[in-house]
Amino acid sequence: MKTRAAAATISLFACALFAFSAQAKDKDKDAEFFQTVEGQWVGPGEIVAGKYKGTKFTCTLDGSTPDETAGMTLDGSCRVGIFNQPMKATIARNGGTYKGTFLDGAAGKGLDITGGSVAGDRVVLNITRKQLTGAMLAKFTGDNTLNVTISVRLEDTLIPVVGMTLKRVDNTAVGSIAKN
């Protein structure tokens, strides 16, 4: 009887250790994804729905990652004609998900990032501002191209409202990310 209990305890311990090891590997893959965002990015975008549909803009952003956890900051500006608007998004792993802000967060004129996950060559983030909810998808389509789509939720449907394609313009060396 003691042997069965010991075997069961060892099995539970082994399962817990395996689960912890798998979770650590997933977290390392998350950090690997965000490290590929480091560097300088430039690219066009367009508002594809809503009041400002058809408005085109160009963004210049610097990507960086924190030392202490998986995450990233994109900081720079976007230009529409002669007007220049500062842009900044910061996200960091918080437990098993991601938290952060776009501009000054929902308390100001921006958005809160309330959750998210990394899967291979993409990150999906939950975004909110008051009653508005949605998602931001950032997906690598090559080592030097990052497509970003921001969608808002209308009832049970996500409607794309902003699309952007950023190209790396520096010589930052990056490795490939596993495609899912």
KEKE-3310 file (N, C-alpha, C; in steps of 0.2 Angstrom, whole numbers, plus 5000, padded with zeros to 4 digits):
npx = (5004:5010:5019:5012:5006:5018:5022:5012:5013:5026:5023:5014:5022:5031:5023:5019:5032:5035:5025:5028:5040:5037:5029:5039:5047:5037:5036:5049:5049:5039:5047:5057:5049:5046:5058:5062:5055:5063:5072:5072:5057:5047:5032:5017:5000:4982:4966:4952:4939:4924:4922:4934:4937:4948:4958:4975:4991:5008:5020:5034:5044:5052:5057:5059:5064:5060:5071:5068:5056:5045:5040:5036:5041:5034:5039:5037:5031:5017:5012:5000:4998:5003:5003:5009:5009:5013:5016:5014:5016:5016:5019:5019:5023:5012:5010:5001:4997:4996:4999:4996:4998:4992:4997:4992:4984:4967:4962:4966:4969:4970:4972:4969:4978:4973:4975:4982:4991:5005:5008:5018:5022:5015:5006:4992:4982:4971:4961:4955:4943:4934:4917:4921:4928:4941:4953:4971:4981:4997:5008:5021:5027:5038:5056:5058:5046:5031:5015:5001:4985:4971:4956:4939:4926:4910:4895:4895:4906:4922:4928:4939:4948:4959:4974:4991:5007:5023:5040:5056:5070:5083:5098:5097:5100:5090:5082:5073:5055:5046:5033:5015)
npy = (4994:5006:5007:5010:5022:5030:5029:5035:5048:5051:5051:5061:5072:5071:5074:5088:5094:5092:5099:5112:5114:5114:5125:5135:5134:5138:5151:5156:5155:5165:5176:5176:5179:5192:5198:5199:5210:5220:5235:5246:5252:5255:5261:5260:5263:5261:5268:5258:5257:5265:5282:5289:5282:5277:5285:5288:5284:5285:5277:5278:5269:5263:5248:5239:5228:5223:5219:5211:5203:5194:5204:5220:5236:5248:5263:5279:5289:5293:5299:5309:5317:5333:5332:5326:5313:5307:5290:5276:5260:5248:5233:5219:5203:5197:5187:5173:5180:5195:5212:5230:5246:5257:5272:5283:5275:5268:5277:5289:5296:5284:5266:5251:5237:5222:5208:5193:5183:5174:5165:5156:5164:5176:5188:5190:5202:5208:5222:5237:5251:5260:5256:5250:5236:5225:5218:5217:5211:5206:5201:5192:5192:5188:5189:5203:5210:5216:5214:5223:5222:5231:5227:5230:5225:5221:5217:5200:5200:5203:5218:5223:5239:5246:5244:5240:5239:5236:5238:5232:5244:5245:5237:5226:5210:5196:5181:5167:5165:5152:5146:5145)
npz = (5000:5004:4994:4983:4986:4987:4974:4967:4973:4968:4954:4953:4957:4946:4935:4939:4939:4925:4919:4924:4918:4904:4905:4907:4896:4886:4891:4888:4874:4872:4876:4866:4855:4857:4858:4844:4840:4844:4838:4824:4816:4802:4793:4783:4787:4788:4792:4792:4794:4801:4807:4802:4791:4778:4780:4779:4786:4792:4802:4813:4823:4838:4844:4859:4873:4889:4902:4913:4911:4899:4886:4878:4871:4860:4853:4847:4833:4823:4808:4799:4785:4788:4801:4816:4828:4844:4848:4858:4865:4877:4884:4896:4903:4914:4927:4920:4908:4898:4901:4899:4892:4879:4872:4885:4892:4896:4905:4901:4885:4878:4877:4887:4889:4892:4893:4885:4873:4866:4851:4842:4828:4831:4841:4851:4858:4871:4871:4879:4882:4891:4887:4876:4868:4861:4850:4847:4834:4831:4819:4812:4796:4790:4794:4794:4793:4800:4803:4809:4816:4822:4830:4834:4845:4840:4846:4844:4835:4828:4822:4810:4811:4810:4801:4798:4791:4796:4793:4796:4798:4802:4806:4814:4820:4818:4823:4815:4819:4825:4814:4816)
capx = (5000:5014:5022:5007:5006:5024:5022:5007:5016:5031:5020:5011:5028:5034:5018:5020:5038:5034:5020:5032:5046:5033:5027:5045:5048:5033:5038:5055:5047:5036:5052:5060:5045:5046:5065:5062:5052:5068:5075:5068:5052:5043:5027:5011:4994:4976:4960:4948:4932:4923:4922:4940:4939:4952:4964:4981:4996:5015:5023:5041:5043:5058:5055:5063:5061:5062:5076:5065:5050:5043:5036:5040:5038:5035:5039:5039:5026:5013:5011:4995:4999:5009:5002:5013:5006:5017:5013:5018:5013:5020:5016:5023:5020:5009:5007:5000:4995:5000:4995:5000:4994:4993:4997:4992:4979:4960:4961:4968:4966:4973:4968:4972:4979:4970:4977:4985:4995:5009:5008:5023:5024:5010:5004:4985:4981:4965:4961:4948:4943:4927:4913:4924:4933:4943:4960:4976:4985:5003:5010:5027:5026:5045:5060:5058:5040:5026:5008:4997:4978:4967:4949:4934:4920:4903:4891:4900:4910:4928:4928:4945:4947:4966:4979:4997:5013:5029:5046:5063:5074:5089:5102:5096:5099:5084:5081:5066:5051:5042:5026:5010)
capy = (5000:5012:5008:5013:5029:5033:5029:5040:5054:5052:5052:5068:5076:5071:5078:5095:5096:5092:5105:5118:5114:5116:5132:5139:5134:5143:5158:5157:5156:5172:5181:5175:5182:5199:5200:5200:5216:5225:5238:5252:5250:5261:5258:5264:5261:5264:5266:5254:5257:5270:5289:5291:5277:5279:5290:5284:5287:5282:5277:5277:5266:5260:5242:5237:5223:5223:5214:5206:5198:5195:5210:5225:5243:5252:5270:5284:5293:5292:5305:5310:5323:5337:5331:5321:5311:5302:5284:5272:5254:5244:5227:5215:5197:5198:5180:5169:5184:5201:5218:5236:5252:5261:5279:5284:5270:5270:5283:5295:5295:5278:5260:5247:5230:5218:5201:5191:5177:5173:5159:5156:5171:5181:5190:5193:5206:5211:5229:5240:5258:5261:5250:5247:5230:5222:5214:5219:5205:5208:5194:5192:5188:5187:5192:5210:5213:5215:5216:5224:5224:5232:5226:5231:5220:5223:5211:5194:5200:5208:5222:5227:5246:5249:5240:5243:5235:5239:5235:5234:5248:5244:5231:5222:5203:5192:5174:5166:5162:5146:5147:5141)
capz = (5000:5004:4988:4978:4988:4985:4966:4965:4974:4963:4948:4953:4957:4939:4931:4941:4936:4918:4918:4926:4913:4898:4905:4907:4889:4883:4893:4884:4867:4872:4876:4860:4850:4859:4856:4837:4839:4845:4832:4821:4812:4798:4789:4782:4789:4786:4796:4787:4796:4806:4805:4799:4786:4772:4783:4779:4790:4792:4808:4814:4830:4840:4848:4864:4877:4896:4905:4919:4909:4892:4884:4873:4870:4854:4855:4842:4831:4817:4804:4794:4782:4791:4808:4819:4834:4847:4849:4863:4867:4882:4887:4899:4905:4921:4928:4914:4903:4897:4903:4897:4889:4873:4874:4892:4895:4896:4910:4897:4879:4875:4878:4891:4887:4898:4892:4878:4872:4861:4848:4837:4825:4832:4848:4851:4864:4872:4872:4881:4883:4893:4885:4869:4869:4855:4850:4842:4832:4828:4816:4808:4789:4788:4799:4794:4792:4805:4801:4815:4815:4828:4829:4839:4846:4839:4848:4844:4829:4828:4815:4809:4811:4809:4798:4797:4790:4798:4790:4800:4794:4805:4804:4820:4818:4822:4821:4813:4824:4822:4812:4819)
cpx = (5004:5018:5018:5006:5012:5024:5017:5010:5022:5028:5017:5017:5031:5030:5019:5026:5038:5030:5024:5037:5042:5031:5033:5047:5044:5034:5044:5054:5043:5042:5056:5056:5046:5053:5066:5059:5058:5071:5070:5063:5048:5038:5021:5005:4988:4970:4955:4941:4931:4923:4928:4942:4943:4958:4970:4987:5003:5017:5030:5041:5050:5055:5061:5060:5064:5067:5073:5059:5049:5039:5039:5037:5039:5034:5041:5033:5023:5011:5005:4996:5005:5008:5006:5010:5010:5013:5018:5014:5018:5016:5021:5019:5018:5006:5007:4998:4999:4995:4999:4995:4996:4992:4997:4986:4972:4958:4962:4965:4968:4968:4972:4973:4978:4972:4980:4989:4999:5009:5012:5025:5019:5009:4997:4984:4974:4965:4955:4949:4935:4923:4916:4929:4935:4950:4965:4980:4991:5006:5016:5026:5033:5049:5060:5052:5035:5020:5004:4990:4975:4960:4945:4929:4914:4899:4896:4905:4916:4928:4935:4944:4954:4970:4985:5002:5019:5035:5052:5067:5081:5093:5102:5095:5094:5084:5074:5062:5047:5035:5021:5004)
cpy = (5006:5013:5011:5021:5033:5034:5035:5047:5056:5054:5059:5073:5077:5075:5086:5097:5097:5098:5112:5119:5116:5123:5137:5139:5138:5150:5160:5159:5163:5177:5182:5179:5190:5202:5202:5207:5222:5228:5244:5249:5256:5257:5262:5260:5264:5263:5264:5254:5263:5277:5291:5286:5280:5283:5285:5288:5283:5282:5275:5275:5263:5254:5241:5232:5224:5218:5208:5202:5199:5201:5214:5232:5245:5259:5274:5288:5291:5298:5304:5317:5327:5336:5325:5319:5306:5296:5280:5266:5250:5239:5223:5209:5199:5191:5176:5173:5190:5207:5224:5241:5254:5268:5280:5280:5272:5276:5289:5295:5289:5272:5256:5240:5226:5210:5199:5185:5177:5166:5159:5163:5176:5182:5192:5196:5208:5218:5232:5247:5259:5255:5247:5241:5228:5219:5218:5212:5208:5201:5196:5188:5187:5190:5199:5214:5211:5218:5217:5226:5225:5231:5228:5226:5224:5217:5205:5194:5205:5211:5225:5234:5249:5243:5243:5238:5238:5235:5237:5238:5249:5238:5226:5214:5200:5185:5173:5164:5157:5148:5142:5141)
cpz = (5000:4998:4983:4980:4986:4977:4964:4967:4969:4956:4948:4953:4950:4935:4933:4938:4928:4916:4919:4920:4906:4899:4905:4900:4885:4884:4889:4877:4867:4872:4870:4855:4851:4857:4849:4835:4840:4838:4830:4816:4808:4794:4788:4785:4787:4791:4791:4789:4801:4803:4801:4793:4780:4774:4783:4783:4789:4799:4808:4821:4831:4845:4853:4869:4884:4898:4909:4917:4902:4891:4879:4874:4863:4855:4849:4840:4825:4814:4799:4791:4785:4799:4811:4826:4838:4848:4853:4865:4871:4885:4890:4902:4913:4923:4922:4908:4902:4899:4900:4895:4882:4874:4882:4895:4894:4900:4906:4891:4875:4877:4883:4888:4893:4898:4885:4879:4866:4858:4842:4834:4826:4840:4847:4858:4865:4874:4874:4882:4885:4891:4879:4871:4862:4856:4845:4841:4829:4825:4811:4802:4786:4794:4799:4792:4797:4803:4808:4812:4821:4826:4835:4839:4845:4840:4848:4838:4830:4822:4815:4808:4809:4806:4797:4795:4791:4795:4794:4795:4797:4803:4810:4818:4822:4819:4819:4819:4821:4820:4814:4814)
residu = (MET:LYS:THR:ARG:ALA:ALA:ALA:ALA:THR:ILE:SER:LEU:PHE:ALA:CYS:ALA:LEU:PHE:ALA:PHE:SER:ALA:GLN:ALA:LYS:ASP:LYS:ASP:LYS:ASP:ALA:GLU:PHE:PHE:GLN:THR:VAL:GLU:GLY:GLN:TRP:VAL:GLY:PRO:GLY:GLU:ILE:VAL:ALA:GLY:LYS:TYR:LYS:GLY:THR:LYS:PHE:THR:CYS:THR:LEU:ASP:GLY:SER:THR:PRO:ASP:GLU:THR:ALA:GLY:MET:THR:LEU:ASP:GLY:SER:CYS:ARG:VAL:GLY:ILE:PHE:ASN:GLN:PRO:MET:LYS:ALA:THR:ILE:ALA:ARG:ASN:GLY:GLY:THR:TYR:LYS:GLY:THR:PHE:LEU:ASP:GLY:ALA:ALA:GLY:LYS:GLY:LEU:ASP:ILE:THR:GLY:GLY:SER:VAL:ALA:GLY:ASP:ARG:VAL:VAL:LEU:ASN:ILE:THR:ARG:LYS:GLN:LEU:THR:GLY:ALA:MET:LEU:ALA:LYS:PHE:THR:GLY:ASP:ASN:THR:LEU:ASN:VAL:THR:ILE:SER:VAL:ARG:LEU:GLU:ASP:THR:LEU:ILE:PRO:VAL:VAL:GLY:MET:THR:LEU:LYS:ARG:VAL:ASP:ASN:THR:ALA:VAL:GLY:SER:ILE:ALA:LYS:ASN)
# end
